[in-house]
Amino acid sequence: MNAHADPQSAIAVAAGGVPLEQVHVTARNREELAQDVPVPISVVGGRTLERDDIVGIAGLTQKVPNLGLFGSNPRQTSISLRGIGNNSANDTMEPSVGVIVDGVTSSYVGQNWTDWVDVDRIEVIRGPQGTLLGKNTTLGVINIVTKAPSFTPAYTYEARIGDYNTLEGKFSATGPIVDGVLAYRASFFYNKRDGMLKNAWQSGPETWNETNRGGGRLQFLVKPRPGLDARIILDQIQSSENGNKSLLVNNGPASFADGPARTLTFASRLARSYFDSPDGTPYRPVFGNNEIEDSQARPQRTRQGGLSAEINVRFDGYTLTSISAYRNQRFDIKNGGVTRFDIGNGGQQLKNNQYSQELRLSSDVGGAIDWQAGLYGLRATVYSDDPSYYGADAAAFNASAAQYAALSAPQYRGLLRAAQDGVYRSYVLEPKTSSVAAFGQGNWHFSERGTLTLGLRDTQEHKTGRNRRELDRAGAALTDINGNDTGKAGRYGLDLAKPADLAAWNAAKALYLNAIGGAGSVYDWKDGDTIDANSVSWLVSPSWRLTPDVLLYASAAQGEKSGAVEFVTSSGALLGAPQNVRPEKARDYELGIKALLAERSVQLNANLYQIKVRDYQSNLTVPDETQPGGTRTYLGNIAGVRARGVELELNYAHSRNLRLNLNASYNKAIYLDFSTTAPDTSSTTLVNYAGRQLHGAPKTIVNAGVDYTLPLGRFQAHAWLTDSFRSGTDLAASLSPQTWQGAYSLVDGGIAIGTADNRYELAVSARNLLDKDYATGAGTFSSSGAVTRQPGYGRTLALVFRARL
C-alpha cells in the first residue's frame, strides 16, 4: 500500500471491484491506517491540496467538517474546532487547537499565518490530544506532514496565473547527495495576488487584503546505518502585504437595540465642518463597492522560520525519537482608518521565539500491548508592542459634541489640531513560558477484536508576564497627566480670562489627556502573579472491531490549556492589580464508527460528540468600576461553553475514474453562562448570552465533491467540482445583528488535460464559480455604530501548468 495515498484520489476502484486503497496517517506518532485509529480524524492528501491550491488553513476549512479560521493577520489568527477556540489578538493567551508541522508544535498561533510548502498530507484530529500530541491541544490538532527527502531523484514545477493578478510559482527537487546515506529536498514558492479592496484615496493602483509572500525549505535525510536516521529541516518565509483592512458598509443603526438614539455616531463626527472640502462641500465616506479610503495604513511585514532535527534510533523492538526545534517570527503592521483624514493609526510590532525538545520511546506493534512514553520541554517568549498614533485630524474626530462646540470656531483651529496631533504611545506585553511534561499512551489488545487505549500527561508550567505602557512622543504637551498646564495658552492666541477661550483651552486639555491615556498611563509592571501550575490530561478509549471492515469506538478525554499572567489596565484604583487568567479545561466524549462497505468501495465514518469547556478563555467587557457608565475589556474566563453534534465523512469510488466525497457536521456550540455588556445597547447592563450559539460556529457545514478522469490514450482529461455550504453565523464575538453572515455556498471546480502518467498537466481552475458575495469577518464600532466587513474573493479563474519529473 502507498503510505501517503491521497484520501480523495486513493478511493479509486479498478474495474472488477478492486478494493479502494487506504490512507496511512501519523496522528498517533506512528504510521497507521486511518481507518484503524479510534479517533475522529480527517485527512486531506497532497494531490487534493495541489489541485485546489490549498496552502493554508483558510482553504482547509472547505475540506474538513467543523474547522474554522478567523483572522486577517498573524496576530489576529485564531483556529477553532467544533465552534470553540475563536479568540484572537491577545498575546498572552495560547491556542486551544494545536498546529504541528513535521513534529514541531507552534506555541504562538500566529506562526500559522503562512503558506505551507511541499505538503504530503494534512490530518485534522478532533478532541483533546494532549496525552500524545503537542501542548495545549485541548480541542484538537492540525498535523501537517511535508514531503520528505528521497533517494530517488524527482522534480516538480507549478505555475499559476489568473484573476486579481494572481501569480504563483512552486518548485521542489529531491535526490541523493550520497546514495543511500544522504538525500536532500529543496522547495521554493512565490505567491502574489491582489486584494479584494481598492484604496480610492491613493493616486496609484493599490489593493488591500492581498497576498504577497515567498519562501522555501531545505531538508536533509541522513541514514548512516540501518536503524538510525535523521531529518533536518530549515525554512524561511517572508511577506510584505497590504492587509488587515475592512470595508465600511454603513453608518449603522440610528438607535441602540434597547431604544435610545445614538447621539454621536461615525456619520455625525465626519459631518462636522472641520472635514468639509475647501469649497464647503460636506465630506461623505466611501461605502461599499469594495472601495476604502485610507491615508495612514502601511503594509504588514512578516518574517518567520526555523530549524528542526528529528532523530530516530531503532533497536530491539523499540524506537527512540528526538525532535529538537527552534522557531521565530517577526511581524510589523501599521493599521490606518477608513477615511482619507489623518486621524491616526494603530499597529503591532511583534516577535516571538520558541525552543522545544521532545524525547519519545515507542514499542513496536504486534503484541498484546504497545505503548509510547516521552518527555516534552518548551521555552517560549513573546514581545508585543501595540502602538497608537494620533494625527492632526484626530481631535476633530474624537471630540465629544461639547468639546467640538468649544473648539469649532476658526480661531481655535490650530488648538484643535494640536490637542492630539503627534501623540504616540505604546502598550507592551512580554509573556514568557517554560513548560515541561511527561506523557504516555498505550494500547491493550485484550482480544482479537477489542482494544483499550489509555493515555496520561502531566505538565508543569512556569509563566511570567510584563505589562508596560509608554508615552513615546508627547505631542504638543498641553498638560501633564495630573492635569497641570505645561503649555502656554498664548502660543495659540488665547486669553484665558475670556470664557470662550478658557472653554476651548479646557476642551483641548481634556482631549490631550485622553490621547496620552490620562493619569497612570505610563507604567512598567514587571512582577505579576507568576504562574507555577500543574495540569493533568487523560484519555480512556475502548474500541471494538465488529467485522474486519467495521470499527466501533468510544472515548472520554480531558485536556487543559494553561492560564496567563495579566494585569488590570483600566484607570482608577484597580490599575496594575494582578488579574491572571485561569486555565481552560475541556472534557470530551466521543462515540463513533469507521466502516468500509460495498466491497470496500464506500468509506463511512461518523461520530457523536460532546465537549464542555470550563473557564473558557476569552475577552470580556464589563462595567468599569472606576468610571460610571463606562466599560473595560480584558482577557478573562467565561464560566462554560459546550458543543454537541455529529460529524460525517463519506467517500465513494464508483469506478477507477469517478469518485465522490462528502463530509458534514451539525454542531450546537453554546455559551452555558456568559454575562457581558452588549455593544448594541445604550447601557452597561450585563446581558447573559447563555444558550446563544458561539460566533464563527455555523450549526451546519456540508462539503461535497466529485472528481472524474477520462482516459484518452496517452493523455487524460480531468474534471472536478466541489461545493462548501455554511449555515448562518455571527462573525463577531459581540453577537451583534449587524455582523450576521447568512447561509451561503462556495462552488469551486476545474478542468485539466494532461499525460496519462501524470507527468504534465494544464488546467483551468475556478474558485467561487457562482460569484457568491460573502464576508470572512465583520465588526462594529460600538460607540459610533458604523459597520465594517471583510469580503471574500469573488469568482477567480486561473490557468495552471504542472510538471512532475
C-alpha positions in Angstrom: 0.0 0.0 0.0 1.0 3.6 -0.6 1.8 5.1 2.8 0.9 8.5 1.6 -2.1 8.0 -0.5 -4.5 10.9 -1.1 -7.8 10.2 0.5 -9.5 11.8 -2.4 -7.5 10.2 -5.2 -6.9 7.0 -3.3 -10.5 5.9 -3.4 -10.2 4.7 -6.9 -11.6 1.2 -7.5 -10.4 -0.7 -10.5 -12.7 -2.4 -12.9 -13.9 -5.6 -11.3 -14.3 -4.1 -7.9 -10.7 -3.9 -6.6 -10.9 -2.5 -3.0 -10.0 1.1 -2.5 -6.6 2.0 -1.4 -6.5 3.1 2.2 -4.7 6.0 3.8 -1.9 5.9 6.3 -1.6 8.6 8.9 0.8 9.5 11.8 -1.9 11.1 14.0 -0.6 9.0 17.0 3.1 9.4 16.3 3.3 6.2 14.4 2.2 5.1 10.9 -1.2 3.5 10.9 -4.2 3.0 8.7 -6.6 6.0 9.2 -9.5 3.5 9.5 -7.7 1.8 12.4 -7.4 4.9 14.5 -10.3 5.2 17.0 -10.3 9.0 16.8 -12.3 11.4 14.6 -9.7 12.3 12.0 -10.0 13.9 8.6 -7.1 13.6 6.1 -6.5 15.8 3.0 -3.8 14.5 0.8 -1.2 16.3 -1.3 -3.0 15.8 -4.6 -6.2 17.4 -3.4 -4.2 20.2 -1.7 -2.3 20.8 -5.0 -5.5 20.5 -7.2 -7.4 23.1 -5.1 -4.3 25.3 -4.3 -4.8 24.9 -0.6 -1.7 26.5 1.1 -3.1 27.5 4.4 -5.9 26.8 7.0 -8.4 29.1 5.2 -8.6 26.7 2.3 -8.6 23.7 4.6 -11.9 24.8 6.2 -13.6 23.8 2.9 -12.4 20.2 3.2 -12.9 19.4 6.8 -16.0 19.3 9.0 -16.2 21.7 12.0 -12.9 23.5 11.3 -12.9 27.3 11.4 -10.5 30.1 11.0 -10.7 33.8 11.9 -8.1 36.4 11.5 -6.7 39.0 9.0 -3.0 38.9 10.1 -0.7 36.8 12.2 -1.6 38.4 15.5 -5.4 38.0 15.0 -5.3 34.4 13.8 -7.5 32.0 15.7 -8.4 28.4 14.8 -11.5 26.7 16.1 -12.8 23.2 16.1 -16.5 22.5 16.7 -17.0 26.2 17.1 -14.7 26.6 20.1 -11.4 28.4 20.0 -12.3 31.6 18.2 -10.2 34.0 20.2 -7.5 36.3 18.9 -5.4 39.4 19.2 -4.2 38.6 22.7 -0.5 37.7 23.0 -0.6 36.2 26.5 -3.2 33.6 25.5 -2.1 30.3 23.9 -4.1 28.4 21.3 -6.6 25.6 22.1 -6.1 23.9 18.7 -2.5 22.8 18.2 -0.8 23.0 14.9 2.1 20.6 14.4 4.4 20.7 11.3 6.7 17.8 10.9 6.5 17.0 14.7 7.1 20.6 15.9 4.2 22.4 17.7 3.7 26.1 17.2 3.4 27.8 20.6 2.2 31.1 19.0 -0.9 30.6 16.8 0.2 33.5 14.5 3.0 31.4 13.2 0.4 29.6 11.1 -0.4 32.7 9.1 1.7 31.3 6.3 1.9 29.2 3.2 2.7 25.5 3.8 5.2 24.3 1.3 5.5 20.9 -0.4 2.8 19.2 1.8 2.3 15.4 1.7 -1.0 15.5 3.7 -2.8 17.3 6.5 -4.5 15.4 9.3 -7.2 17.2 11.4 -7.7 15.3 14.7 -10.7 16.4 16.7 -11.0 16.2 20.5 -8.3 16.6 23.2 -5.0 15.1 22.1 -2.6 16.2 24.9 -1.7 12.7 26.0 0.4 12.3 22.8 0.5 15.5 20.7 1.8 18.9 21.4 1.0 21.5 24.0 -2.4 23.0 24.8 -4.2 20.7 22.3 -7.4 20.8 24.3 -9.7 20.9 21.3 -7.7 19.0 18.7 -4.7 19.1 16.4 -3.9 20.1 12.8 -1.0 17.8 11.9 0.9 18.9 8.8 3.2 16.4 7.2 5.5 17.6 4.4 7.2 15.6 1.8 10.5 14.1 3.0 13.8 13.9 1.0 14.1 10.8 -1.2 17.0 8.9 -2.7 15.0 8.8 -6.0 15.6 12.0 -8.0 12.4 13.9 -8.6 11.4 17.4 -9.7 8.1 19.2 -9.6 7.1 22.6 -11.1 3.9 24.6 -10.9 3.0 28.0 -12.3 -0.4 29.7 -11.9 -1.7 32.9 -13.3 -5.2 34.3 -13.1 -7.7 36.9 -11.9 -6.7 39.5 -9.3 -3.3 39.5 -11.0 -2.6 36.1 -9.4 1.0 34.9 -9.9 2.1 31.7 -8.2 5.2 29.6 -8.7 6.3 26.4 -6.8 9.3 24.3 -7.3 10.8 21.3 -5.5 13.7 19.0 -6.1 14.9 15.9 -4.3 17.5 13.2 -4.7 20.7 11.7 -3.3 23.8 13.5 -2.3 25.5 10.3 -1.1 23.4 7.4 -2.4 21.7 5.5 0.4 23.3 7.7 3.0 22.4 11.4 2.5 19.5 12.9 0.5 18.2 16.4 0.1 14.9 18.1 -0.7 14.6 21.8 -1.7 11.3 23.6 -2.0 10.6 27.2 -3.0 7.4 29.2 -3.7 6.2 32.7 -4.6 2.6 33.7 -4.1 1.2 37.1 -5.2 -2.5 38.1 -5.6 -4.2 41.4 -5.5 -6.7 42.0 -2.7 -10.5 42.5 -2.8 -10.4 46.1 -1.6 -9.2 49.1 -3.6 -7.9 52.2 -1.8 -9.7 55.1 -3.6 -7.5 57.7 -1.8 -4.2 56.6 -3.3 -3.1 58.1 -6.6 -1.6 54.8 -7.9 -3.1 51.3 -8.1 -3.3 49.8 -4.6 -5.3 46.9 -3.3 -5.8 45.6 0.2 -6.1 42.2 1.9 -3.7 41.0 -0.8 -1.2 38.1 -0.8 2.5 38.8 -1.4 4.8 36.2 0.1 7.6 33.9 -0.7 9.9 31.4 0.9 11.4 28.0 0.9 12.6 24.9 2.8 15.8 22.9 2.7 15.8 19.4 4.1 18.4 16.7 4.6 17.8 13.0 5.3 20.7 11.1 6.8 20.9 7.3 7.1 24.4 6.5 8.3 23.5 2.9 9.3 20.4 0.6 9.5 18.2 1.6 12.4 19.4 5.2 12.5 18.1 8.1 10.5 17.9 11.9 11.0 15.8 14.5 9.2 17.0 18.2 9.3 14.7 21.0 8.1 15.4 24.7 7.6 12.7 27.0 6.4 12.2 30.7 5.9 9.1 32.7 4.7 8.8 36.4 4.2 5.9 38.6 3.2 5.0 42.3 2.6 1.3 42.6 2.2 -1.4 45.3 2.3 -3.7 43.7 4.8 -6.0 43.8 7.8 -8.5 46.2 6.2 -12.3 46.2 6.5 -14.8 47.7 4.1 -17.1 50.4 5.6 -20.6 49.0 4.9 -22.8 51.6 6.5 -23.2 54.1 9.4 -25.1 51.5 11.4 -28.5 51.8 13.0 -29.6 55.3 14.2 -30.7 53.8 17.5 -29.4 51.4 20.0 -31.0 47.9 20.3 -32.7 49.0 23.5 -34.3 52.1 22.1 -32.4 55.3 22.6 -31.0 57.2 19.6 -27.3 57.3 19.0 -26.3 60.9 19.8 -22.7 60.7 18.5 -22.1 58.5 15.5 -19.5 57.8 12.9 -21.5 59.8 10.4 -22.2 62.8 12.7 -18.5 63.1 13.6 -17.5 63.2 9.9 -20.3 65.7 9.2 -18.5 68.3 11.2 -17.5 71.4 9.3 -13.8 70.6 10.0 -14.0 67.8 7.4 -15.7 69.8 4.7 -13.7 70.4 1.5 -12.3 73.9 0.9 -15.4 74.8 -1.2 -17.6 73.9 1.7 -18.8 70.5 0.3 -19.5 68.2 3.1 -17.4 65.1 3.3 -19.0 61.8 2.5 -17.2 58.5 3.5 -16.8 55.8 0.9 -19.3 52.9 1.4 -19.4 49.6 -0.4 -18.2 48.8 -3.9 -15.1 47.2 -2.4 -13.5 50.6 -2.0 -11.9 52.1 1.0 -10.2 55.4 1.8 -7.0 55.2 3.9 -4.1 57.6 4.0 -2.4 56.0 7.0 -2.1 52.2 6.7 1.2 50.6 5.7 2.0 47.0 4.5 2.2 44.3 7.1 5.6 42.7 7.1 6.2 39.2 8.4 9.3 37.1 8.6 9.4 33.7 10.2 11.4 30.5 10.0 13.2 27.9 12.0 15.3 24.8 12.3 14.4 21.3 13.4 16.1 18.0 13.7 14.3 14.6 14.1 16.5 11.6 15.0 15.1 8.1 15.2 17.0 5.1 16.6 15.5 1.7 16.3 16.7 -1.2 18.5 15.3 -4.5 20.0 11.6 -3.8 19.3 11.7 -0.1 20.3 12.2 3.3 18.6 13.7 6.3 20.4 12.8 9.6 18.8 14.3 13.0 19.5 12.8 16.2 18.0 14.7 19.4 18.6 13.4 22.7 17.2 13.7 26.5 17.1 11.0 28.7 15.7 10.9 32.5 15.4 8.6 35.2 13.9 8.8 38.9 13.4 5.7 40.9 12.5 5.1 44.6 11.9 1.9 46.3 10.8 0.6 49.9 10.7 -3.2 49.9 10.6 -4.9 53.0 9.3 -8.5 54.1 9.4 -11.4 54.1 7.0 -11.2 57.8 5.8 -8.8 60.0 4.0 -8.0 62.0 7.0 -5.0 62.0 9.3 -6.9 60.7 12.3 -4.3 58.2 13.4 -3.4 54.6 13.3 -2.5 51.6 15.5 -0.4 48.7 14.7 1.8 46.0 16.1 5.5 45.2 16.3 5.8 41.6 17.5 8.4 39.0 17.8 8.2 35.5 19.3 10.7 32.8 19.8 10.4 29.2 20.9 12.7 26.3 21.7 11.3 22.8 22.1 12.6 19.4 22.8 10.8 16.1 22.7 12.1 12.6 23.6 9.8 9.7 22.9 10.2 6.0 23.3 7.8 3.7 21.4 7.4 0.0 21.4 6.8 -2.0 18.2 3.3 -3.0 17.5 2.1 -6.6 17.1 1.9 -7.8 20.7 -0.8 -7.7 23.3 0.4 -4.3 24.4 2.1 -1.4 22.5 2.9 1.9 24.0 4.6 5.3 23.7 6.1 7.5 26.5 8.1 10.6 26.5 9.2 14.0 27.8 8.5 17.4 26.3 10.0 20.8 27.1 9.2 24.2 25.7 10.6 27.7 26.2 8.6 30.5 24.5 8.9 34.3 24.7 6.7 37.0 23.1 7.4 40.7 22.8 4.3 42.6 21.6 4.3 46.3 21.2 0.9 47.7 20.3 1.4 51.5 19.5 -1.2 54.2 18.9 -0.5 57.3 16.9 -2.7 60.4 16.8 -2.7 62.6 13.7 -3.6 66.2 13.0 -7.3 65.4 12.4 -7.6 63.2 15.5 -9.1 65.6 17.9 -11.7 66.9 15.5 -13.0 63.3 15.1 -12.6 62.1 18.7 -14.0 65.2 20.4 -17.4 64.9 22.2 -20.2 67.2 21.0 -19.4 69.7 23.8 -15.7 69.6 23.2 -16.1 70.2 19.5 -18.6 73.0 20.1 -15.9 74.7 22.3 -13.2 74.3 19.6 -15.1 74.7 16.3 -14.6 78.4 15.8 -12.0 79.2 13.1 -9.7 81.0 15.6 -9.3 77.7 17.6 -8.4 75.5 14.5 -4.7 75.4 15.5 -5.5 74.4 19.1 -7.9 71.8 17.9 -5.3 70.2 15.7 -2.6 70.4 18.4 -4.8 68.8 21.0 -3.9 65.2 19.9 -1.5 65.7 17.0 1.8 63.8 17.3 0.9 61.8 20.4 2.4 58.3 20.2 2.0 55.8 22.9 2.9 52.1 23.2 1.4 49.2 25.0 3.9 46.4 25.5 3.4 42.8 26.7 6.2 40.3 27.4 4.8 36.9 28.4 7.3 34.1 28.9 6.6 30.4 29.3 8.6 27.5 30.4 6.8 24.1 30.2 7.9 20.5 30.9 5.7 17.5 30.5 5.8 13.7 30.8 3.3 11.8 28.7 2.4 8.2 27.8 -0.3 6.3 25.9 -0.8 2.6 25.5 -3.0 0.2 23.6 -4.0 -3.1 25.3 -5.4 -5.5 22.7 -7.4 -7.6 25.1 -8.9 -9.7 22.4 -8.6 -10.2 18.6 -11.3 -7.6 18.2 -11.1 -5.3 21.2 -8.6 -2.7 22.3 -8.4 -0.4 25.3 -6.4 2.8 24.8 -5.2 4.7 27.9 -3.3 8.0 28.0 -1.9 10.4 30.6 0.0 13.6 30.5 1.4 15.7 33.4 2.5 19.2 32.7 4.3 21.7 34.8 4.1 25.4 33.7 6.1 28.4 34.8 4.8 31.7 33.4 5.8 35.3 33.9 4.4 38.5 32.4 5.4 42.1 32.0 3.0 44.9 31.0 4.3 48.2 30.1 2.8 51.5 28.8 5.0 54.2 27.3 4.4 57.7 26.1 6.9 57.7 23.3 6.0 61.1 22.0 4.1 63.7 23.9 2.8 65.7 21.0 2.1 69.4 21.9 2.0 68.5 25.7 -0.9 70.8 26.5 -0.9 69.4 30.1 0.7 66.7 32.0 -1.0 63.6 33.3 -2.0 65.3 36.6 -3.9 68.0 34.7 -1.5 70.9 35.3 -0.9 73.3 32.4 2.6 72.8 30.9 1.9 74.8 27.7 1.2 78.4 27.3 -2.3 79.3 26.0 -0.8 82.4 24.5 1.0 80.5 21.8 -2.4 79.7 20.4 -3.6 83.3 20.7 -5.8 82.6 23.8 -6.7 84.9 26.6 -7.9 82.6 29.4 -9.7 85.5 31.0 -12.3 85.2 28.2 -14.8 82.4 28.9 -14.8 81.2 25.3 -11.0 80.9 25.2 -11.0 79.2 28.6 -13.6 76.7 27.4 -11.6 76.0 24.3 -8.4 75.5 26.3 -10.1 73.1 28.8 -11.6 71.1 26.0 -8.2 70.8 24.2 -6.6 69.7 27.5 -9.2 67.1 28.1 -8.7 65.7 24.6 -4.9 65.7 25.1 -5.3 63.7 28.4 -7.5 61.2 26.6 -4.8 60.8 23.9 -2.0 60.1 26.3 -4.2 57.8 28.4 -4.8 60.0 31.5 -3.3 59.5 34.9 -1.5 56.3 35.2 -0.9 56.0 31.5 2.8 55.4 31.9 3.8 52.3 33.9 6.0 49.2 33.9 4.7 46.2 35.8 7.3 43.5 35.9 6.1 41.4 38.8 2.7 40.0 38.2 1.3 36.9 39.9 3.7 34.3 38.4 2.1 31.1 37.4 3.6 27.8 38.7 0.9 25.3 37.9 0.5 21.6 37.3 -2.1 20.1 35.0 -3.2 16.6 34.0 -4.7 15.4 30.8 -6.1 11.9 30.3 -7.7 9.6 27.8 -9.8 6.4 28.1 -10.9 4.9 24.7 -12.2 1.4 24.1 -12.7 0.2 20.6 -14.2 -3.0 19.1 -13.7 -4.4 15.6 -17.3 -5.6 14.7 -16.0 -7.0 11.4 -12.6 -6.7 9.6 -14.0 -3.6 8.0 -16.1 -2.0 10.8 -14.6 -0.4 13.8 -16.7 0.9 16.8 -15.1 3.3 19.3 -15.8 5.5 22.3 -13.7 7.8 24.3 -13.6 10.1 27.3 -10.8 12.6 27.5 -9.8 15.7 29.3 -7.4 18.4 28.3 -6.2 21.6 29.9 -4.9 24.8 28.4 -2.6 26.9 30.7 -3.6 30.2 32.1 -2.0 33.6 31.5 -0.3 36.4 33.6 -2.4 39.5 33.3 -3.0 42.9 34.9 -5.9 45.3 35.3 -5.2 48.0 32.7 -8.3 50.3 33.2 -7.8 53.5 35.1 -8.6 54.1 38.7 -7.7 52.3 41.9 -7.5 48.9 40.3 -4.9 49.9 37.8 -2.0 47.5 37.8 -3.6 44.9 40.1 -2.9 41.2 39.1 -5.7 39.7 37.0 -4.5 36.3 36.0 -6.5 34.1 33.6 -7.4 30.7 34.9 -6.6 27.5 33.0 -9.1 26.3 30.5 -10.3 22.7 31.0 -12.1 20.6 28.3 -14.0 17.4 28.9 -14.8 15.4 25.7 -16.9 12.4 25.0 -16.9 10.6 21.6 -18.9 7.7 20.1 -18.1 6.7 16.6 -17.9 4.2 13.7 -15.5 3.7 10.9 -16.6 1.4 8.1 -15.7 0.1 4.7 -18.8 -1.1 2.8 -19.9 -2.4 -0.6 -16.7 -4.4 -1.1 -14.7 -1.5 0.2 -15.8 0.9 -2.4 -17.6 3.0 0.3 -15.9 4.6 3.3 -18.3 5.7 6.0 -17.1 7.4 9.2 -19.4 9.0 11.7 -19.3 10.1 15.3 -21.3 11.8 18.0 -19.5 14.1 20.4 -20.0 16.4 23.4 -17.2 18.7 24.6 -17.6 21.0 27.6 -15.1 23.7 28.4 -14.9 25.2 31.9 -13.2 28.6 32.4 -13.2 29.2 28.7 -10.6 31.9 27.9 -12.0 35.0 26.1 -12.1 38.8 26.1 -14.8 40.1 28.5 -16.4 43.5 28.5 -17.9 44.6 31.9 -18.8 47.8 33.6 -15.8 49.8 34.7 -15.9 50.1 38.5 -13.9 53.4 38.3 -15.9 55.1 35.5 -19.6 55.4 36.0 -21.3 54.5 32.7 -18.0 53.2 31.2 -16.8 49.7 30.4 -13.5 47.9 30.4 -12.4 44.9 28.3 -9.9 42.3 29.5 -8.8 38.7 28.9 -10.6 36.5 31.4 -12.7 33.4 31.8 -16.2 32.5 30.7 -17.8 30.0 33.1 -18.5 27.5 30.4 -19.2 26.6 26.8 -20.5 23.4 25.3 -20.6 21.8 21.9 -22.7 18.8 20.9 -23.1 17.4 17.5 -22.5 14.8 14.8 -19.8 14.6 12.2 -19.9 12.5 9.0 -17.5 11.6 6.3 -18.5 9.6 3.2 -16.3 8.6 0.2 -17.5 6.6 -2.7 -15.5 5.2 -5.6 -17.9 4.4 -8.4 -15.1 3.3 -10.7 -11.4 3.8 -11.2 -12.2 7.2 -12.7 -15.2 8.5 -10.9 -15.0 9.4 -7.2 -17.5 11.3 -4.9 -16.9 12.6 -1.4 -19.0 14.3 1.3 -18.4 15.5 4.8 -20.8 17.2 7.0 -21.4 18.3 10.6 -24.2 19.6 12.8 -22.8 21.5 15.7 -24.7 23.2 18.6 -22.0 25.2 20.3 -23.4 27.4 23.0 -22.5 29.6 26.0 -23.5 27.9 29.2 -23.1 31.1 31.3 -21.6 34.3 29.9 -22.6 37.8 31.1 -21.2 40.7 29.2 -22.2 44.2 28.2 -23.8 44.2 24.8 -22.3 46.7 22.4 -25.6 47.4 20.7 -27.3 48.7 23.8 -27.0 52.2 25.3 -26.4 51.0 28.9 -23.7 49.0 30.6 -26.2 46.5 32.0 -24.8 42.9 31.8 -26.5 40.7 29.3 -26.3 36.9 29.7 -25.6 35.1 26.4 -26.4 31.7 27.9 -27.9 29.4 25.2 -26.6 31.6 22.3 -24.5 30.0 19.6 -20.8 30.9 19.7 -19.6 33.3 17.0 -17.9 31.7 14.0 -19.7 28.5 14.6 -22.2 27.6 11.8 -24.6 24.9 13.0 -24.5 23.1 9.7 -21.5 22.6 7.4 -21.6 20.4 4.3 -18.6 19.9 1.9 -19.2 17.8 -1.2 -17.2 17.0 -4.3 -17.0 14.9 -7.4 -13.8 14.1 -9.3 -13.8 12.4 -12.8 -10.9 11.3 -15.0 -11.4 10.4 -18.7 -8.6 8.3 -20.3 -7.6 9.4 -23.8 -4.8 7.0 -24.8 -1.5 8.6 -23.9 -3.4 11.5 -22.4 -6.3 12.0 -19.9 -8.9 14.6 -19.1 -9.7 15.5 -15.6 -12.7 17.5 -14.2 -13.8 18.2 -10.6 -16.4 20.2 -8.8 -16.7 21.0 -5.1 -19.4 22.7 -3.0 -18.9 24.1 0.5 -22.1 25.1 2.4 -22.1 27.1 5.7 -25.3 27.9 7.6 -25.6 31.4 9.0 -23.3 32.5 11.8 -22.3 35.6 13.8 -18.9 36.8 12.6 -18.1 38.8 15.8 -17.9 37.9 19.4 -20.4 40.7 20.2 -23.1 38.6 18.5 -24.4 41.9 17.0 -27.2 41.6 14.4 -25.0 43.9 12.3 -22.3 41.2 12.0 -24.5 38.3 11.0 -23.5 36.3 7.9 -26.3 34.4 6.3 -26.0 30.9 4.9 -24.0 30.5 1.7 -22.3 28.0 -0.6 -19.0 28.3 -2.4 -18.6 26.3 -5.6 -15.1 25.6 -6.9 -14.1 23.4 -9.9 -11.8 22.9 -12.8 -10.9 21.0 -15.9 -7.5 19.7 -17.0 -5.7 17.9 -19.8 -2.5 16.0 -19.2 -0.4 13.0 -19.9 -1.7 9.6 -18.7 1.4 9.2 -16.5 0.6 12.5 -14.7 3.9 14.0 -15.6 2.4 17.0 -17.3 -0.9 18.8 -16.8 -2.5 22.0 -18.0 -5.6 23.1 -16.0 -8.2 25.9 -15.7 -9.4 26.2 -12.1 -12.1 28.3 -10.6 -12.9 29.5 -7.1 -16.3 30.8 -6.1 -17.6 29.8 -9.5 -21.1 31.3 -8.8 -19.5 34.6 -7.7 -21.2 34.5 -4.3 -20.9 37.6 -2.1 -19.9 36.7 1.4 -17.9 38.0 4.3 -15.0 36.4 6.2 -15.1 38.9 9.0 -17.2 41.8 10.3 -17.3 44.3 13.2 -19.0 47.3 14.6 -17.7 50.5 16.3 -19.7 50.2 19.4 -19.5 54.0 20.2 -20.4 55.2 16.7 -22.4 52.3 15.3 -20.5 52.0 12.0 -20.4 48.5 10.5 -17.4 47.0 8.7 -16.9 43.7 6.9 -14.1 41.8 5.2 -15.4 40.5 1.9 -14.3 37.1 0.5 -13.0 36.9 -3.1 -15.4 36.8 -6.0 -15.1 34.5 -8.9 -11.5 33.7 -9.6 -10.2 31.9 -12.7 -6.6 30.6 -13.0 -4.5 28.9 -15.6 -2.2 26.3 -14.1 0.7 24.3 -15.5 2.3 21.4 -13.6 5.2 19.1 -14.3 6.3 16.1 -12.3 9.6 14.7 -13.4 
